[in-house]
Amino acid sequence: MSQNGKIFNLIMTKATNQTEPLKIAIVGDVHDQWEAADEQALQHLGVDLVLFVGDFGNESIEIVRQIAAINIPKAVILGNHDCWYTASPWGRAKAPYDRSKENRVQQQLDLLGETHVGFAKLDLPQFQLSIVGSRPFSWGGGEWKNKDFYRDRYQVKNFAESTTRIVAAAQATAYDTVIMIGHNGPTGLGDLPEDMCGRDWQPLGGDHGDPDFTDAIEKIRMMGKSIPLVTFGHMHHRLRHRKDRVRTIINESPEGTIYLNSACVPRIKHTDNDSYRSFSLVHLQHHQVTQASLIWVDQTFKVISEEIIF
């Protein structure tokens, strides 16, 4: 048997027997902090799957190009910064490039191809599960923002139509185990400033989650799909209004779904002697989350800090 055949058999054994947990890395808001060493770190960590929740930069084509080239199974959803100069009139007015000659949103989508799951799905037969994305380019909150952008690009005019798009993607999945990713999280995870999607800016408080994401999750469950993990970013761990704690970053629903906010920003820290980079890690076994942690690795890719959060 060839080496490739052996690797394939090992992957399929892992998927069907689940004797070992599936190791998933989640990369929170990148904000222009991605280096070649990040992919090397993921390889050293031995992850099976990588999920990216967007905000690579302000339409940062070169970073998205690097992400698209990663040689690990992956799924991606783009965030509000990934349409920074396109989605709104004030953003278009600030664009540092000629928008009549370049469409940087489309360039990002073309680079990512089927791995971009905003309003879409990605089936992963090697793991016997599917990834479904929420609304791409989300800014969060209960106001329907960037109406022209969503109407022209997706023919979606309101939250209800957005929910329909997400649910349709889930209906088309090949597997009944579905991991859901969004840029911003769903409503219903608390309305305090310290909660997972709580407003930590003035006026303080209020649920800044996406209502269409919540409605889609409920409808997908009613279809009989199992959702072991919902992960997102956008709402940074570091709070604006207080420094004595960080945002609540994990929650478990009565249905057994783990909600994980992975927006550790900044995700890379440089010192005179070293560089440290962060990832969220989730272990999935028998289609259930068995462990979740936040880790930092150094420039030798050694895990120097691990906080078990579930």
Secondary structure, 3 states (H helix, E strand, C coil): CCHHHHHHHHHHHHHHHCCCCEEEEEECCCCCCCCHHHHHHHHHHCCCEEEECCCCCCCCHHHHHHHHCCCCCEEECCCHHHHCCCCCHHHHHCCCCCCCCCCHHHHHHHHHHHHECCCCEEEECCCCEEEEECCCCCCCCCCCCCHHHHHHHHCCCCHHHHHHHHHHHHHCCCCCEEEEECCCCECCCCCCCCCCCECCCCCCCCECCEHHHHHHHHHHHHCCCEEEEEEECCCCCECCCCCCCECCCEEECCCCCEEEECCCCCCEEECCCCEEEEEEEEEEECCEEEEEEEEEECCCCCEEEEEECC
